[in-house]
Amino acid sequence: MMKIHLYIAMLWVISLLAGCNDVTVGYLYTTEASYSMDTLQVTRFSALEDNINELERVFEKYTPEIQNLLAETDQLEKEFVSLSSKRDELYEAYKRARTAWLNAPASDKEYYQELLNKATEEYTYWKDEVVAPAERKIRSQKNTISSMCGNIGLADPYTLREQISQLQEQIDKNIPWTTAQIEQVLGTEPLHYSLYRVKSSNGQEAADDFAKYMTVIGGGRMYVDAKVDSPVGYYTVSLKIENEGHTAILEDIFTFEVRDN
């Protein structure tokens, strides 16, 4: 009789454990999952250098008058660096002289007052009579250059240089193209995000090529390597989200537009 009761108890425990294995762990809700902006424009890496070369060719279209004035202004800006540096040195000398005057004993006040007056005069002269006029001249010539370029339908060189600098920085630093994190995903942590599929307007070969440049990290944030050189077109991405006991596929959740400019 005892053996029968023991067997019944063992069967009950086994059935209880088996039932526990059927219980789903945690939860995962992705019905409302989305990105605040679900499209990102990406410039092909080879096109970055092409764009730089195209911008640099604009300089060749400037008239000789514009080019001469630009060269003169560039030289003035180089000289302005040393003028500003000396102004800063004179200002530091003025501050030291003022501190010495403030801390001087009454018997030495007159001596330190003379030093302060001299430092003040030198700094004020250099700031107002040397640096300020140079700065005004540079500003005036830049305005003239911009106006002259506008008259012939070309961008001014300072705008071009800024654009070139930004493109060159992206090349040199290999800055990836980055999306925001995905929103409205609710689930038991940890959540694991991965690339599920890429579709392309250029076919599967292009899609597979683009996928090589992609990385998906926590929160569904996606990175596209700066060296991406896939064909121009649209690439639609589907993601997989997983946690313990759950998997969800976010179909066509994001689109990248690969461009040449």
Number of C-alpha atoms within 10 A of each C-alpha: 5 7 8 9 10 11 11 12 12 12 12 12 12 12 11 11 11 11 10 10 9 8 9 10 12 12 14 20 14 16 11 10 14 17 17 11 12 15 16 14 13 23 20 20 20 14 14 20 15 14 18 18 12 12 17 15 11 14 16 10 13 19 12 10 10 19 16 12 15 20 11 13 19 14 12 15 16 10 12 18 12 12 18 18 12 16 21 15 12 20 19 14 17 22 15 15 21 19 13 16 20 13 12 15 11 9 7 11 15 13 11 19 17 13 18 21 13 14 21 18 14 16 20 16 14 18 19 12 11 15 19 15 12 18 15 11 13 18 14 12 15 19 13 16 22 17 15 18 18 12 10 11 9 16 19 22 21 13 11 16 14 11 15 20 13 12 16 16 12 17 17 10 9 13 14 18 19 16 20 14 15 19 14 12 16 14 17 15 12 10 18 16 21 17 19 15 17 22 20 21 13 14 11 12 13 19 22 15 15 22 20 12 16 16 16 16 13 13 15 24 15 22 17 20 19 21 18 21 19 23 19 17 16 21 24 19 20 17 19 16 21 18 18 16 12 16 15 15 17 18 14 16 16 21 19 20 15 20 17 16 11
